[in-house]
């Protein structure tokens, strides 16, 4: 087996294991603290540091990966996630908002160290000028990750019902510890470490294309999380009467389907839109913007809520997956190998910023304006993402 492909499989396996814990811990926290009587806005605040420290981590993580190697960054992220999981096993009396926010801060740092390392690492395993292969490998990594995150949502809901909150957390920590040992042994220790010492002043991208793509990413993911993170699971449980296991299973199926579409995006786009560039992702952003607006309108028109939400989410997930896959390819394609970890880190800093804005707005807007208000915010964010994308190069290699 080719060494590059073997390393790619190892990185993907470690990323899968981490992603399961990331999806599970989010579902566990949302459902468990809703069960304890927290308001939607209070639940959103539990994730504030998770998203905020994701911004900081992505900004610094690319520089750190260039200095010490991407594999070491990945291992540090896994170790921090294990600590975050075990911190939440404390007695209920300890689980104050500041305590949980601190544990989620560790989890946020861990998640973005792991994600930046995995996605930047793919660039190192693919020869130069192999754009189609790069697109496929990035799409499979990202798509399979999201499918596994969906599995994590289901596992989180199921483990909460089966083992309880603390038993679920311990089981997840043990699984991730095994993945940590695997990646530590199998991957080169200096993977992604640059020959010249990366300067801290280089953490901000000097490429206009990377900056614009990062801005579009901010609004793309803010548009998803403004209704997906807090508003939707609380709406399903409180307004539609779904059980925790049903909520977890639904989110699992949605994200699994979303991941499958992402992984298949290269073949789909080759037939429909061609190779990703600025005009193509702008078009798909505008198409996506129409979907939450349609869901909000149908809710207002008195359509059956279950049908509208489930059907709308299927359509939203498909188009969002196409957008996300094209974005993930472009950031890697637009980066030189020596700058890939720095550019990917900067780009995912913007991603984390969008998630932070979306998470806070998800709780606040839902509590103030309901789910339809969150959907209209989503639409406006997507229109902005499309407008920014129009400024990107028409050819990804330019």
C-alpha positions, 0 to 999 in steps of 0.5 A, spaced: 500 500 500 502 506 498 505 510 504 501 516 503 494 512 502 496 509 508 497 515 512 491 518 509 487 512 512 490 513 519 488 520 519 481 518 517 480 513 522 483 518 528 478 523 525 472 518 525 474 516 533 474 523 535 468 526 531 464 520 534 465 523 541 464 530 538 457 529 536 456 525 542 458 530 547 454 535 544 447 531 544 449 529 551 450 536 553 444 539 550 439 533 552 441 532 559 441 540 561 435 541 558 432 535 562 435 539 568 431 545 566 436 549 563 432 555 558 434 554 550 439 561 551 442 558 557 444 551 553 447 555 548 451 559 553 454 552 555 457 552 548 460 559 548 467 557 550 467 551 545 466 556 539 470 561 542 476 557 543 475 554 537 476 561 534 483 562 538 485 554 536 484 555 529 488 562 529 494 559 533 493 551 531 496 552 524 502 556 526 503 550 531 502 545 526 507 548 522 512 548 528 511 541 532 508 537 526 500 536 525 500 529 528 502 532 535 497 537 534 492 531 533 494 527 539 494 533 543 487 534 541 485 527 543 488 528 549 484 534 551 478 531 549 479 525 553 480 530 559 474 534 557 469 528 557 472 526 564 471 533 567 463 532 565 463 526 570 463 530 576 457 530 581 451 534 579 452 539 584 459 541 580 456 542 574 454 549 574 454 553 568 461 556 568 464 549 570 461 546 564 463 552 559 470 550 562 470 543 560 467 545 553 472 550 552 477 544 552 473 540 548 473 546 543 480 547 543 481 539 542 476 539 536 479 544 532 486 542 533 484 535 531 480 538 525 485 542 522 491 537 523 487 532 519 484 536 513 491 540 512 494 533 513 491 531 506 494 536 502 501 532 504 499 525 502 497 528 495 502 529 489 502 536 486 497 538 480 493 532 482 487 536 483 481 531 482 484 526 487 485 532 492 478 533 491 476 526 492 480 525 498 478 531 502 470 530 500 471 523 503 474 525 509 469 531 510 463 527 508 465 521 512 467 525 518 460 528 518 456 521 517 460 519 523 458 525 527 451 523 525 453 517 528 455 520 534 449 524 535 445 517 535 450 514 540 450 520 545 442 520 545 442 512 546 448 512 551 444 517 555 438 513 555 442 506 556 448 508 561 446 515 563 450 521 563 456 519 566 457 512 564 456 515 557 462 520 558 467 514 560 465 510 555 467 515 550 473 517 553 476 510 553 474 509 545 478 515 544 484 513 548 485 507 543 485 512 537 490 516 540 495 510 541 493 508 534 495 515 531 501 516 535 504 509 533 502 509 526 503 516 523 510 520 522 512 524 528 514 530 524 508 530 519 507 537 516 512 540 520 516 546 516 523 546 514 523 553 516 521 556 523 514 558 522 513 565 524 507 567 529 506 573 525 504 569 519 498 566 522 493 571 518 493 570 511 495 574 506 491 571 500 485 575 498 482 569 495 483 565 502 480 571 506 474 572 502 473 564 502 474 564 510 469 570 510 464 566 506 465 560 510 463 564 517 456 566 514 455 559 511 456 555 518 453 561 522 447 560 517 446 552 519 448 553 527 443 559 528 437 554 527 441 547 528 445 547 534 439 549 540 433 551 536 432 545 533 433 539 538 429 544 543 423 545 538 423 537 536 423 535 544 418 541 546 414 543 541 413 536 537 414 532 543 419 527 541 423 523 546 431 524 547 432 518 543 428 520 537 431 527 537 438 523 537 436 518 532 433 524 527 440 528 528 444 522 526 440 520 520 440 527 518 448 528 519 449 521 516 446 523 510 449 530 509 456 526 510 454 521 504 452 527 500 459 530 501 463 524 500 459 524 493 460 531 491 466 531 487 462 526 482 455 530 483 458 537 481 462 534 475 456 532 472 452 538 474 456 544 475 464 543 474 470 544 478 469 548 484 470 555 483 467 562 486 461 562 481 459 555 483 459 556 490 456 563 490 450 559 486 449 554 491 449 559 496 444 562 493 440 556 492 441 554 499 438 561 502 431 559 499 430 553 503 430 556 510 426 561 507 421 556 504 421 552 511 419 559 515 413 560 510 410 553 510 410 554 518 407 560 517 402 558 512 400 552 517 402 546 514 404 540 518 410 542 522 413 535 522 412 534 515 415 541 513 421 540 518 423 533 516 422 535 509 426 541 509 431 539 513 433 533 508 433 538 502 437 543 506 442 538 508 443 536 501 445 543 498 449 545 504 453 538 504 455 540 496 456 547 499 461 545 504 464 540 500 466 545 495 469 550 500 473 544 504 476 543 497 478 550 495 481 552 501 486 546 501 487 547 493 488 555 494 494 553 499 501 551 497 504 545 501 508 550 506 502 554 507 497 549 508 496 548 515 497 556 516 491 557 511 487 551 513 487 554 521 485 561 519 480 558 514 477 554 520 478 560 525 472 563 520 468 557 521 469 557 528 467 564 528 460 563 524 459 557 529 460 561 535 455 567 532 450 561 530 450 558 537 449 564 541 443 567 536 440 560 536 438 560 543 437 567 543 433 568 537 429 562 538 427 564 545 425 571 542 422 569 536 421 562 535 424 557 530 421 561 524 426 567 527 432 563 526 430 560 519 430 568 517 437 569 520 439 563 516 437 566 510 440 572 511 447 569 512 446 565 506 445 571 502 451 574 504 455 568 503 453 568 496 455 575 495 462 574 498 463 568 494 462 572 487 468 575 489 472 569 489 477 566 483 473 563 477 478 558 477 480 554 483 488 554 481 488 562 480 
